[in-house]
Amino acid sequence: MAPTPREHLLHPSDLARWFVTVGLSSVPLPADEQSLRDARDLREAIYRAARSVAEEERPQAADRDLINTWAGRDDSVRVLGDTGAT
């Protein structure tokens, strides 16, 4: 039986601490309810897209678009295509 997923990002302060934990910042960054929702939406889109690629399927267009929108911010140049990064 697979373990039941558990949400670790319950509050904006959890997201702020997560940035430090994963090494994206040396201090907690400001986070509000909207940034928490955005982070969860992006995380889930990445998960679904990764599963699709692992199962040799195309990611859903909405997931790919969301990932690419975020990837297009701040000088990012990678783009997710139907079969992976391009």
HELIX and SHEET records of a PDB file:
HELIX    1   1 PRO A   12  THR A   21  1                                  10    
HELIX    2   2 GLU A   33  ALA A   54  1                                  22    
HELIX    3   3 ALA A   61  ALA A   71  1                                  11    
SHEET    1   A 2 LEU A  80  GLY A  81  0                                        
SHEET    2   A 2 GLY A  84  ALA A  85 -1                                        
END                                                                             
